[in-house]
Amino acid sequence: MATLYPSLEDMKGHQVLQAQAAAGVRTPPTTVVTEKPKLTSGTEPPVLYPNLAELENYMGLTLSSEEIQKNLHPEDNTALTPVGPAPGQLVAPLSGNNAGLRRAEIKPGVREIHLCKDERGKTGLHLKNVDQGIFVQLVKANSPAALVGLRFGDQVLQIDGKNCTGWSSDKAQRALKKANPEKIVMVVRDRPFQRTVTLHKDSTGHVGIVVKKGKIVSLAKDSSAARNGLLINHCICEVNGQNVIGMKDKQLTEVLAGAGNVVTLTIIPTVIYEHMVKRLSSGLVKSSMDHSIPDL
């Protein structure tokens, strides 16, 4: 299994580090660290990697050896040994342990959640039939659905033990309405129509996209967006795990500006997005959609 990277920049950066390690430029030890080194007061942590002159302003980014040091821990030094990282291990010398990347993660498999209703008997959840499946169309802010971590695009497989395949949108909503207000057991799969793309801002603070009404309409040449395979005719659902559906372009731009140098976008093909929000009032989306930042 190949090594995985959050972004092309992480892959290229790791290749530079490996090349330097192979050349013996202050190569880290090849033994596997089993314990974190005990540091006495005032002692600097060990330097894991060489000074990365090749990565300064790399691909239009502004990077430094110190920044790389912060992103990688002593126990991660096997990433630069001859053996290399374990198969399937995520290696991120540039992205590091980025909170936005973790918040945006689309996890494989299914999970069970327990949902309740508020004092008005509402869950804050709108469901939609797409291709014989039931999907989350809207999660209202501060609702029970928001509190249990449901997100736009999640697929609902079961409600109280009943399979949802083939249900209409109305039947799914009726099932929620009739359910026990104190405990609704749902089986959910994370956002199967969506994918995440991790990008790095350039020295001017941009990732290289033009967005109109939430849709990516253009990519800047040689930008992080272009390098990492971002596509036009896709809608942005989340920025670093924060839902941005229904935001005006100015609001979305502000979220992107405040997102830090590493930005993970969750995107969905426009044709699927438009089908999922069909018959849903745009005013309801703008006024009610949960735009809170998820907990880790």
N, C-alpha and C positions, 0 to 999 in steps of 0.2 A: 504494500500500500504506500502510495506516495505521501511525502510530507505536505501538509496543508498550510496555507497562509491566508490571513484575512484580506490581503490586497497584493497586487503585483509589486507595489513598492516594498512591502515586507519581504516578498520572495527575492527581489533583486538585492535588497539590503543584506539579507541572510547569505546570499551567494557571495557577496563581497567579503563578508565576515569569514565565511568558510575558506575562501581563497587566501585570505590573509593568515588564517590559522594554519592552513596547509603549508604556507610558505615560511612558517615559524616566526611570524612577527608577533612577539609576545603572546604566543599561543597558550591558551588556558590548559590546565592539567587534563590529561585524557582519562583519568580515573573518575568514576562516578561518585559524586558527593552524596554521602548517606546522612550527614548531619550538617545543619547550618553552622558555619564557623562562629565561635563565640568571640565577640568583639569586646575589648576592654574599653572603658570610658575614654572618649576622645580619639579612638582608633578609626581610621577611614575604612569603609568596606573594600574588599579586594576588587581590583580592576579586572573585569572579565574579558574585555576585548580591546584590541589596539585602538589607537587614535584613528578615527575614521575620516581621514582627509577626503577619501573618495566620495563620501556621503555628504560632504558639505555642499549645500545647494543642489543636492542630487534630485534630478527630475523636476527642478523648479522648487523643491522643498528647501526649507531652512532647517538643517539638522546639525546635531553636535554629538560628540562622543558621550558627553555627560547625559544627554537625553536618552541615548541607547542604553547606557548603564542603568538608568532608572527603570527602563522597560523590561530588563531581564534580571533574574534573580540568581544567586550563586548556584542553586540546585539545577538551574537550567543550562549549565555549561556544557552538558552533553550535546547540545545542539551544534557545537563547533568541534566535536571530537571526530576522529576518523570514522567511528561507528555512526555518528549522526543522531538525530532525534528518533524517537520510537515511531514506527509506522502509524500514520493517521494523527500524530501529534500536531497541534496547532502551534506554529512558530511565528512570533510577532515581534521582531526586533524594533520595528518603527511604531506599530500600533500599541504595543505593550498590553498591559492588563486594563484596556480601555473600558470604562463603565458603560459608555454608549453602545459599544459592540456587544457587551453581555446583555444589556437591556433589550437589544434588537434581535437576539438569537431566536431563530425559528427551530424549536426542538423537534426531533423525530419522535415517532411513537404517539401514543394516546395517553390522556390523563383523565382522572375523575375529579370533578369539583362538586362542592355542595353549595347550592345557591338558596337564598331565602328571599322573601318579599319585604318591602318596606311597610310603613304604617298605613300606606294607601293601597296596599296589595299589589304593588308594582315591582318588577325586577329591574327595570331600566334597560331592557333588552329587546331589540327588534331582530327577527329572524327572516331569512329569505331563501327560497328554493332556487338552486342553481344546478342544472344538470343532474337532477334527481337527488341532490344532497341538500342539507340544511346548513346555512351559513349565518354568521353574525353580521348583520347589516348595520347596526347602530348600537353603541354602548353609551348610555347617558352618563354625564358627569355626576360623581358622588352617589351613584346608584349601587345597589347590591351587586349588579353585574360587574361594575367597575372595581369594586372592592375585592372580588375574587379573581381579578386579573383577566377577564375575558377581553378580547380585542377584535376589532373589525377584521373580518375575513376568516376567523376561526370556524372550523367545521364542527357542527354538533352531530355526534354519531348516535347518541341515545339520550332520552329524557325519561328518568324514572324507570329505567330498564327496558324501555320500548325503542326499537330501532327506528331511526328517522328517515331512512332511505325511501325515496318515493313520496314523502309527505309534501303537501303544498305548503306555501308560506302561511296560509290561514290556519291549517291544521296544526302547524308547529306553535303558532301563537296561542291557539286554543289549549294546547297541551300545557303551556306555561300558565295560562289563566286558571285552569282547573287544578293545577298541582298544589300540594300541601304548602302553605305559605312559610312554614318553618324550615322545610328541608326539601330541596329539589336536587336530585342526583343527576348530574350530566356527565357524559363522556365526550371529550373534546379532542380534536386534532389541531395543532397549531397551523394556521394560515397556509393551506396547501397551494393556493394560487399565487402566493407572494414569495419574493426572494430578497435577500439583503446584499448590498454592495458596500464595502468599506472604502472610503476615499480619503485622500490627504490634501489639505489645503496648500496652495502654493504660497510663495513669499508675499503675495498681495492679498492673501486670505480667501482665495476662491478655489472651488473644486472643478469648475468648468462646465456648468450647466445653465441653460436658460429655461425658466419655468413660467408657464402661463396657465392660470386657473388650475394650479396644482399639477399640471402635466408637463413632462420634460419635452421640450420642442426642439432643442438644439444642444449640441456638445461642442465645446471649444477644442480645437485641434491640439494634440499633445498634452491635454489636461489629464488630471487623475481620473476624471469621469470617463474620458475616452480610453485611457490605458486599461481601466478595470472592467470594460465591457458594459458600462451603463448604456441603456438603449433609449431612443426617443419613443414617443407614443406609449409611454408608461406614466402612470400617476404615482406620486410620492404619498405613501400611506403614513410613514413614520420617519422621524429624524432622531437617531440615537435612541430608538424605542419609544419616543413620544409621538402620539398620534397627531397628525397635522391636517387630517381630512376636514374640509370645510373652512380652513383658514384662508384669508385673502392672501394674495401673493406678497404683499408687504409684510404681513405677519410671518409668513413662511420664510421670507428673506431674513427677518430678524432672528428667527429660531436658528437658521443656518449660521448666521453670523456669530451667534453666541454658543455654538455647538462645540467649540474647541478645534484643534488642528486636525484631529482624526474624526471623520464623520461617517456614520453608518446609515445609509438610506434603505428603507424598506419600500420596494416598488411592486406594482402590479400592472399587467397589460391594460391599457385604457379600455379596450373592448370588454374585458371582464369586469373592470371597475364600473363602467357605465351600466352593465347588466345588473350588477349587485346593488347599485343605488337607485335603480329604476323604480319609479313611483314613490320614492322617498323625498319628501319636501326638502329643498335646498336650505330653506329657512330653519328647518328642524335640525339639519346637520350642523349648520353654523352656530345655532344657539345652544344645542344640547350635547353634541359629541364630546366625549371625555378626552381632554387634551392634557391630562396630568402626566407627570413623569413617573414611569413604573418603578416600583421598589425592586431592588436586586435580591 
